[in-house]
Amino acid sequence: MRIFQNPEWLFLLLTVPVLIYRYVHRERQKQGRIRFSDIGVFKKIGPSFSLRLRHCLIVFRCLALALLVLAMARPQSGRERREILSQGIDIVLAIDVSSSMEAKDLDNQRKTRLEVCKEVVAEFVKGRTNDRLGLVIFAGESYTQCPLTLDYGVFLGFLEAVDIAQEDWDGTAIGTGIVTAVNRLRRTEAKSKVIILLTDGKNNRGEVDPATAAKAAQAVGVRIYTIGAGSEGTIMQEVDGGIFGKRYVPVKVEIDEETLKQVAAETGGQYFRATSEKKLEEIYQAISDMEKTEVKMREYVEYKDLFAYLLWPGLVLLGVETLLGNTRFRRLP
């Protein structure tokens, strides 16, 4: 950002074209003072190089005047700074990575549930500002994939690395996933603490049941939004058929909606059902709208004076013009 502190001085720049006009007019009005009967010989004599250079004096004078006027107007370069005064929300996204998340019913058999979820969560993250985000993954066990951070680039890197759980820890431990997410939030000083939990099944692993985990979350002021991901009824799921290759088998979609509704209600959150990629996008957008941070910022600008970069060249040009005008290009009276 560049401004002039005293812009009224800029009106003096109008004198520059006046000086040029007067100089050109004076040069055209010059007449010789000695009369000759025939000046044809003199016309054959061209002006010398030094004679042509006499016009540099008006150039130096106009440039010097323009630079000095600009310096008097005090040009300044400013850098805008913002100081964030409000505190954001702490959000942990808990994502089911059990083997059932390999089903492709959310996107017409093109992408798995997990792939769709990762893409939608990535868009959710891009819409946040000033909020700390964390990532918990769970199947038969739960892990913190990314601790709470303001570095969304790091968060998205961890999100990209999420994959389906291996067979040795497969399952759906919803209660354990909630507890792990709550542990990430319970000591934070944020005014609002949120868990967004997505699963496509029902709790069948873990030592903590979802209802107990929800009570623990409510006790430390954590609000939980739950999402059941999966279409209605029965779907055709791709499985490994061994030597016969991959084949599709009918699988019933089993989401424990009652438990997910109970968890959300216990903590003041809300339950959503995502039966398609578009619906999942709408759900995360709805949650994003509900959990908005009112960002208060103090804006100010730091200015740096630039007049010296114009003043000294202007004075040098003025000195050169004065020196040449009184020496090499001095006019006799």
VORO-602688 format. One record per residue (C-alpha): z, y, x; residue number from 1. Coordinates in Angstrom, 2 decimals, always signed. Layout:
BEGIN
+---------+---------+---------+-----+
:      c3 :      c2 :      c1 :   n :
+---------+---------+---------+-----+
:       Z :       Y :       X : NUM :
...
+---------+---------+---------+-----+
This chain:
BEGIN
+---------+---------+---------+-----+
:      c3 :      c2 :      c1 :   n :
+---------+---------+---------+-----+
:   +0.00 :   +0.00 :   +0.00 :   1 :
:   -1.07 :   +3.37 :   +1.45 :   2 :
:   -0.18 :   +6.78 :   +0.03 :   3 :
:   -0.12 :  +10.46 :   +1.06 :   4 :
:   +3.32 :  +12.06 :   +0.96 :   5 :
:   +1.88 :  +15.62 :   +0.76 :   6 :
:   -1.53 :  +15.18 :   -0.93 :   7 :
:   -1.88 :  +18.93 :   -1.66 :   8 :
:   -2.99 :  +19.43 :   +1.97 :   9 :
:   -6.12 :  +17.41 :   +1.22 :  10 :
:   -7.64 :  +20.43 :   -0.55 :  11 :
:   -8.17 :  +21.95 :   +2.89 :  12 :
:  -10.83 :  +19.29 :   +3.51 :  13 :
:  -13.08 :  +21.45 :   +1.33 :  14 :
:  -13.34 :  +23.86 :   +4.28 :  15 :
:  -15.25 :  +21.25 :   +6.30 :  16 :
:  -18.52 :  +21.45 :   +4.30 :  17 :
:  -18.13 :  +25.26 :   +4.29 :  18 :
:  -17.99 :  +25.28 :   +8.10 :  19 :
:  -21.04 :  +23.03 :   +8.30 :  20 :
:  -23.00 :  +25.22 :   +5.86 :  21 :
:  -22.16 :  +28.42 :   +7.75 :  22 :
:  -23.13 :  +26.85 :  +11.07 :  23 :
:  -26.48 :  +25.59 :   +9.79 :  24 :
:  -27.21 :  +28.91 :   +8.11 :  25 :
:  -26.36 :  +30.87 :  +11.27 :  26 :
:  -28.60 :  +28.63 :  +13.41 :  27 :
:  -31.53 :  +29.20 :  +11.09 :  28 :
:  -31.06 :  +32.98 :  +11.10 :  29 :
:  -31.14 :  +33.32 :  +14.87 :  30 :
:  -34.05 :  +35.49 :  +16.23 :  31 :
:  -35.19 :  +36.29 :  +19.73 :  32 :
:  -34.49 :  +39.77 :  +21.08 :  33 :
:  -37.48 :  +39.96 :  +23.53 :  34 :
:  -40.99 :  +40.39 :  +22.11 :  35 :
:  -44.08 :  +38.73 :  +23.69 :  36 :
:  -47.69 :  +39.07 :  +22.72 :  37 :
:  -48.19 :  +35.32 :  +22.90 :  38 :
:  -45.35 :  +32.74 :  +22.68 :  39 :
:  -47.61 :  +29.66 :  +22.74 :  40 :
:  -46.44 :  +28.77 :  +26.24 :  41 :
:  -42.79 :  +28.86 :  +25.16 :  42 :
:  -43.47 :  +26.55 :  +22.20 :  43 :
:  -44.62 :  +23.89 :  +24.61 :  44 :
:  -41.24 :  +23.96 :  +26.29 :  45 :
:  -38.86 :  +21.57 :  +24.40 :  46 :
:  -35.11 :  +22.14 :  +24.28 :  47 :
:  -33.17 :  +20.49 :  +27.09 :  48 :
:  -30.69 :  +17.66 :  +26.54 :  49 :
:  -27.75 :  +19.97 :  +27.26 :  50 :
:  -29.09 :  +22.45 :  +24.72 :  51 :
:  -29.16 :  +19.77 :  +22.06 :  52 :
:  -25.57 :  +18.88 :  +22.92 :  53 :
:  -24.38 :  +22.33 :  +21.88 :  54 :
:  -24.25 :  +21.01 :  +18.31 :  55 :
:  -21.45 :  +18.64 :  +19.29 :  56 :
:  -19.06 :  +21.59 :  +19.18 :  57 :
:  -19.29 :  +21.90 :  +15.39 :  58 :
:  -18.93 :  +18.11 :  +15.11 :  59 :
:  -15.75 :  +18.18 :  +17.21 :  60 :
:  -14.41 :  +21.12 :  +15.23 :  61 :
:  -15.03 :  +19.50 :  +11.83 :  62 :
:  -13.59 :  +16.15 :  +12.91 :  63 :
:  -10.54 :  +17.86 :  +14.42 :  64 :
:   -9.98 :  +19.86 :  +11.24 :  65 :
:  -10.34 :  +16.76 :   +9.03 :  66 :
:   -7.93 :  +14.71 :  +11.16 :  67 :
:   -5.34 :  +17.51 :  +11.29 :  68 :
:   -5.52 :  +18.03 :   +7.52 :  69 :
:   -5.09 :  +14.29 :   +6.92 :  70 :
:   -2.13 :  +14.27 :   +9.32 :  71 :
:   -0.51 :  +17.19 :   +7.43 :  72 :
:   -0.90 :  +15.17 :   +4.20 :  73 :
:   +1.38 :  +12.54 :   +5.82 :  74 :
:   -0.34 :   +9.20 :   +5.21 :  75 :
:   +2.12 :   +6.33 :   +4.86 :  76 :
:   +1.81 :   +2.58 :   +4.80 :  77 :
:   +4.20 :   +0.82 :   +2.46 :  78 :
:   +5.30 :   -2.79 :   +2.13 :  79 :
:   +6.64 :   -3.87 :   -1.23 :  80 :
:   +9.76 :   -6.01 :   -1.26 :  81 :
:  +11.49 :   -7.83 :   -4.09 :  82 :
:  +15.09 :   -8.87 :   -4.27 :  83 :
:  +15.83 :  -11.57 :   -6.86 :  84 :
:  +19.11 :  -10.82 :   -8.62 :  85 :
:  +19.23 :  -13.62 :  -11.22 :  86 :
:  +20.01 :  -17.27 :  -10.65 :  87 :
:  +17.57 :  -19.98 :  -11.72 :  88 :
:  +18.06 :  -23.31 :  -13.43 :  89 :
:  +18.80 :  -26.56 :  -11.60 :  90 :
:  +16.54 :  -29.29 :  -12.98 :  91 :
:  +16.45 :  -32.96 :  -12.00 :  92 :
:  +13.45 :  -34.94 :  -13.16 :  93 :
:  +14.36 :  -38.62 :  -13.58 :  94 :
:  +11.32 :  -40.91 :  -13.78 :  95 :
:  +11.18 :  -44.61 :  -14.68 :  96 :
:   +9.18 :  -46.55 :  -12.06 :  97 :
:   +9.63 :  -50.05 :  -13.48 :  98 :
:   +6.63 :  -52.40 :  -13.57 :  99 :
:   +5.95 :  -51.58 :  -17.23 : 100 :
:   +4.91 :  -48.09 :  -16.08 : 101 :
:   +1.70 :  -49.74 :  -14.87 : 102 :
:   +0.45 :  -49.89 :  -18.45 : 103 :
:   -2.59 :  -47.70 :  -19.12 : 104 :
:   -2.09 :  -46.89 :  -22.79 : 105 :
:   -1.52 :  -43.14 :  -22.34 : 106 :
:   -5.00 :  -42.46 :  -20.99 : 107 :
:   -7.39 :  -44.99 :  -22.56 : 108 :
:   -7.03 :  -47.57 :  -19.77 : 109 :
:   -8.01 :  -45.11 :  -17.03 : 110 :
:   -4.64 :  -44.19 :  -15.48 : 111 :
:   -1.25 :  -45.86 :  -15.51 : 112 :
:   +1.72 :  -44.34 :  -17.28 : 113 :
:   +3.21 :  -43.43 :  -13.91 : 114 :
:   +0.01 :  -41.71 :  -12.72 : 115 :
:   -0.16 :  -39.70 :  -15.93 : 116 :
:   +3.52 :  -38.81 :  -15.62 : 117 :
:   +3.12 :  -37.62 :  -12.01 : 118 :
:   +0.19 :  -35.38 :  -12.93 : 119 :
:   +2.02 :  -33.82 :  -15.87 : 120 :
:   +5.22 :  -33.29 :  -13.87 : 121 :
:   +3.18 :  -31.62 :  -11.10 : 122 :
:   +1.84 :  -29.12 :  -13.65 : 123 :
:   +5.36 :  -28.57 :  -14.96 : 124 :
:   +6.56 :  -27.76 :  -11.44 : 125 :
:   +3.76 :  -25.22 :  -10.89 : 126 :
:   +4.99 :  -23.30 :  -13.91 : 127 :
:   +8.55 :  -22.85 :  -12.59 : 128 :
:   +9.85 :  -19.87 :  -10.62 : 129 :
:  +13.26 :  -19.41 :   -9.03 : 130 :
:  +14.47 :  -22.84 :  -10.25 : 131 :
:  +15.72 :  -25.60 :   -7.99 : 132 :
:  +14.11 :  -28.95 :   -8.69 : 133 :
:  +15.19 :  -32.47 :   -7.77 : 134 :
:  +13.62 :  -35.88 :   -8.29 : 135 :
:  +15.34 :  -39.19 :   -9.16 : 136 :
:  +13.47 :  -42.46 :   -9.61 : 137 :
:  +14.93 :  -45.51 :  -11.27 : 138 :
:  +14.03 :  -49.08 :  -12.17 : 139 :
:  +16.67 :  -51.81 :  -11.73 : 140 :
:  +18.40 :  -49.33 :   -9.39 : 141 :
:  +18.12 :  -45.57 :   -8.94 : 142 :
:  +17.43 :  -43.36 :   -5.92 : 143 :
:  +17.22 :  -39.68 :   -5.14 : 144 :
:  +13.61 :  -39.19 :   -4.13 : 145 :
:  +14.02 :  -35.44 :   -3.53 : 146 :
:  +17.26 :  -33.40 :   -3.51 : 147 :
:  +17.41 :  -30.04 :   -5.29 : 148 :
:  +15.07 :  -27.61 :   -3.59 : 149 :
:  +13.24 :  -24.33 :   -4.08 : 150 :
:  +10.40 :  -25.57 :   -1.89 : 151 :
:   +8.00 :  -26.80 :   -4.55 : 152 :
:   +5.51 :  -27.94 :   -1.92 : 153 :
:   +8.09 :  -30.38 :   -0.54 : 154 :
:   +8.96 :  -31.54 :   -4.06 : 155 :
:   +5.29 :  -32.22 :   -4.89 : 156 :
:   +4.96 :  -34.18 :   -1.64 : 157 :
:   +7.84 :  -36.46 :   -2.64 : 158 :
:   +6.42 :  -36.77 :   -6.16 : 159 :
:   +3.06 :  -37.88 :   -4.80 : 160 :
:   +4.78 :  -40.66 :   -2.82 : 161 :
:   +6.41 :  -42.19 :   -5.93 : 162 :
:   +5.13 :  -45.69 :   -6.69 : 163 :
:   +5.94 :  -48.64 :   -8.94 : 164 :
:   +9.15 :  -50.49 :   -8.04 : 165 :
:   +8.91 :  -53.70 :   -6.08 : 166 :
:   +9.85 :  -56.96 :   -7.80 : 167 :
:  +13.25 :  -57.16 :   -6.07 : 168 :
:  +14.54 :  -54.04 :   -7.83 : 169 :
:  +12.46 :  -54.04 :  -10.99 : 170 :
:  +14.07 :  -53.40 :  -14.38 : 171 :
:  +15.19 :  -50.39 :  -16.39 : 172 :
:  +18.61 :  -48.97 :  -15.51 : 173 :
:  +18.60 :  -45.81 :  -17.65 : 174 :
:  +22.38 :  -45.29 :  -17.37 : 175 :
:  +22.30 :  -45.58 :  -13.58 : 176 :
:  +19.38 :  -43.15 :  -13.41 : 177 :
:  +21.35 :  -40.59 :  -15.43 : 178 :
:  +24.45 :  -41.01 :  -13.23 : 179 :
:  +22.41 :  -40.46 :  -10.04 : 180 :
:  +20.86 :  -37.31 :  -11.53 : 181 :
:  +24.25 :  -36.04 :  -12.72 : 182 :
:  +25.72 :  -36.50 :   -9.24 : 183 :
:  +23.00 :  -34.19 :   -7.92 : 184 :
:  +23.97 :  -31.51 :  -10.43 : 185 :
:  +27.72 :  -31.69 :  -10.88 : 186 :
:  +28.64 :  -29.54 :   -7.86 : 187 :
:  +25.92 :  -26.91 :   -8.23 : 188 :
:  +26.81 :  -23.37 :   -9.30 : 189 :
:  +23.78 :  -22.85 :  -11.54 : 190 :
:  +24.55 :  -21.55 :  -15.03 : 191 :
:  +22.16 :  -24.09 :  -16.53 : 192 :
:  +21.86 :  -27.72 :  -15.40 : 193 :
:  +19.15 :  -29.91 :  -16.86 : 194 :
:  +17.94 :  -33.51 :  -16.59 : 195 :
:  +14.49 :  -34.46 :  -17.91 : 196 :
:  +14.46 :  -38.25 :  -18.16 : 197 :
:  +11.29 :  -40.24 :  -18.84 : 198 :
:  +11.27 :  -43.96 :  -19.54 : 199 :
:   +9.05 :  -46.48 :  -21.29 : 200 :
:  +11.62 :  -49.20 :  -22.02 : 201 :
:  +15.22 :  -49.91 :  -22.84 : 202 :
:  +18.28 :  -50.26 :  -20.66 : 203 :
:  +18.51 :  -53.81 :  -19.22 : 204 :
:  +19.98 :  -53.28 :  -15.75 : 205 :
:  +22.75 :  -51.33 :  -14.08 : 206 :
:  +26.53 :  -51.18 :  -14.37 : 207 :
:  +26.66 :  -47.98 :  -16.45 : 208 :
:  +25.31 :  -47.91 :  -20.00 : 209 :
:  +23.37 :  -44.78 :  -21.11 : 210 :
:  +26.00 :  -43.65 :  -23.63 : 211 :
:  +28.73 :  -43.57 :  -20.98 : 212 :
:  +26.41 :  -41.78 :  -18.55 : 213 :
:  +25.63 :  -39.19 :  -21.24 : 214 :
:  +29.34 :  -38.50 :  -21.75 : 215 :
:  +29.71 :  -37.93 :  -17.99 : 216 :
:  +26.79 :  -35.52 :  -18.07 : 217 :
:  +28.26 :  -33.64 :  -21.02 : 218 :
:  +31.60 :  -33.36 :  -19.22 : 219 :
:  +30.07 :  -31.45 :  -16.30 : 220 :
:  +27.80 :  -29.27 :  -18.45 : 221 :
:  +24.49 :  -31.09 :  -17.90 : 222 :
:  +21.91 :  -31.05 :  -20.70 : 223 :
:  +19.54 :  -34.03 :  -20.94 : 224 :
:  +16.06 :  -34.09 :  -22.43 : 225 :
:  +14.80 :  -37.63 :  -22.94 : 226 :
:  +11.17 :  -38.74 :  -23.25 : 227 :
:   +9.95 :  -42.12 :  -24.46 : 228 :
:   +6.52 :  -42.78 :  -22.94 : 229 :
:   +4.21 :  -45.34 :  -24.54 : 230 :
:   +1.97 :  -45.82 :  -27.53 : 231 :
:   +3.10 :  -47.41 :  -30.78 : 232 :
:   +3.08 :  -51.14 :  -31.49 : 233 :
:   +1.31 :  -53.58 :  -29.18 : 234 :
:   -0.89 :  -52.75 :  -26.19 : 235 :
:   -3.19 :  -54.79 :  -23.97 : 236 :
:   -1.68 :  -54.77 :  -20.48 : 237 :
:   -3.50 :  -55.83 :  -17.33 : 238 :
:   -1.81 :  -58.66 :  -15.42 : 239 :
:   -2.65 :  -60.70 :  -12.34 : 240 :
:   -4.16 :  -64.00 :  -13.42 : 241 :
:   -4.01 :  -65.60 :   -9.97 : 242 :
:   -7.22 :  -67.46 :   -9.05 : 243 :
:   -8.76 :  -66.37 :  -12.35 : 244 :
:   -8.41 :  -62.68 :  -11.44 : 245 :
:   -6.91 :  -59.95 :  -13.58 : 246 :
:   -6.72 :  -60.37 :  -17.33 : 247 :
:   -5.30 :  -58.50 :  -20.31 : 248 :
:   -2.42 :  -59.78 :  -22.42 : 249 :
:   -0.85 :  -58.25 :  -25.54 : 250 :
:   +2.50 :  -56.59 :  -24.82 : 251 :
:   +4.77 :  -55.01 :  -27.40 : 252 :
:   +5.93 :  -51.49 :  -26.56 : 253 :
:   +9.72 :  -51.52 :  -26.65 : 254 :
:  +11.39 :  -48.15 :  -26.26 : 255 :
:  +15.06 :  -47.82 :  -27.20 : 256 :
:  +14.58 :  -44.58 :  -29.11 : 257 :
:  +18.01 :  -44.69 :  -30.71 : 258 :
:  +19.73 :  -44.73 :  -27.32 : 259 :
:  +17.50 :  -41.95 :  -25.97 : 260 :
:  +18.21 :  -39.83 :  -29.05 : 261 :
:  +21.95 :  -40.46 :  -28.65 : 262 :
:  +21.87 :  -39.43 :  -24.97 : 263 :
:  +20.02 :  -36.21 :  -25.77 : 264 :
:  +22.25 :  -35.35 :  -28.73 : 265 :
:  +25.44 :  -36.00 :  -26.74 : 266 :
:  +24.46 :  -33.40 :  -24.13 : 267 :
:  +22.81 :  -30.79 :  -26.38 : 268 :
:  +19.31 :  -31.80 :  -25.40 : 269 :
:  +16.41 :  -33.24 :  -27.38 : 270 :
:  +14.41 :  -36.47 :  -27.60 : 271 :
:  +10.59 :  -36.57 :  -27.48 : 272 :
:   +8.06 :  -39.36 :  -27.91 : 273 :
:   +4.86 :  -39.27 :  -25.82 : 274 :
:   +2.12 :  -41.55 :  -27.12 : 275 :
:   -0.71 :  -39.97 :  -25.10 : 276 :
:   -1.31 :  -37.85 :  -22.03 : 277 :
:   -1.94 :  -34.76 :  -24.17 : 278 :
:   +1.31 :  -35.33 :  -26.05 : 279 :
:   +3.20 :  -35.70 :  -22.77 : 280 :
:   +1.74 :  -32.41 :  -21.53 : 281 :
:   +2.88 :  -30.70 :  -24.73 : 282 :
:   +6.38 :  -32.15 :  -24.35 : 283 :
:   +6.87 :  -30.89 :  -20.80 : 284 :
:   +5.48 :  -27.50 :  -21.82 : 285 :
:   +7.92 :  -27.36 :  -24.76 : 286 :
:  +10.84 :  -28.17 :  -22.46 : 287 :
:   +9.60 :  -25.57 :  -19.98 : 288 :
:   +9.56 :  -22.95 :  -22.74 : 289 :
:  +13.07 :  -23.88 :  -23.85 : 290 :
:  +14.46 :  -23.74 :  -20.32 : 291 :
:  +13.20 :  -20.36 :  -19.20 : 292 :
:  +15.01 :  -18.26 :  -16.60 : 293 :
:  +15.17 :  -14.51 :  -17.15 : 294 :
:  +14.32 :  -13.38 :  -13.64 : 295 :
:  +15.80 :   -9.99 :  -12.73 : 296 :
:  +14.41 :   -8.39 :   -9.61 : 297 :
:  +14.93 :   -5.18 :   -7.69 : 298 :
:  +11.67 :   -3.84 :   -6.30 : 299 :
:  +11.44 :   -1.32 :   -3.48 : 300 :
:   +8.88 :   -0.21 :   -0.93 : 301 :
:   +9.39 :   +0.39 :   +2.79 : 302 :
:   +7.12 :   +3.15 :   +4.12 : 303 :
:   +5.92 :   +3.81 :   +7.65 : 304 :
:   +4.45 :   +7.21 :   +8.65 : 305 :
:   +0.90 :   +7.07 :  +10.04 : 306 :
:   +0.28 :  +10.78 :  +10.68 : 307 :
:   +0.60 :  +10.39 :  +14.47 : 308 :
:   -2.51 :   +8.19 :  +14.51 : 309 :
:   -4.45 :  +11.17 :  +13.12 : 310 :
:   -2.59 :  +14.10 :  +14.69 : 311 :
:   -3.14 :  +13.23 :  +18.35 : 312 :
:   -6.90 :  +12.46 :  +18.06 : 313 :
:   -7.28 :  +15.70 :  +16.08 : 314 :
:   -5.53 :  +17.75 :  +18.78 : 315 :
:   -7.60 :  +16.07 :  +21.51 : 316 :
:  -10.87 :  +16.87 :  +19.70 : 317 :
:   -9.72 :  +20.46 :  +19.12 : 318 :
:   -8.89 :  +20.80 :  +22.82 : 319 :
:  -12.25 :  +19.34 :  +23.89 : 320 :
:  -14.11 :  +21.70 :  +21.53 : 321 :
:  -12.21 :  +24.72 :  +22.86 : 322 :
:  -12.75 :  +23.67 :  +26.49 : 323 :
:  -16.50 :  +23.08 :  +26.13 : 324 :
:  -16.92 :  +26.24 :  +24.06 : 325 :
:  -15.44 :  +28.31 :  +26.88 : 326 :
:  -17.15 :  +26.52 :  +29.78 : 327 :
:  -20.35 :  +24.49 :  +29.49 : 328 :
:  -21.48 :  +25.87 :  +26.11 : 329 :
:  -20.05 :  +29.34 :  +26.40 : 330 :
:  -22.16 :  +32.01 :  +24.76 : 331 :
:  -22.88 :  +35.30 :  +26.48 : 332 :
:  -22.31 :  +38.44 :  +24.38 : 333 :
+---------+---------+---------+-----+
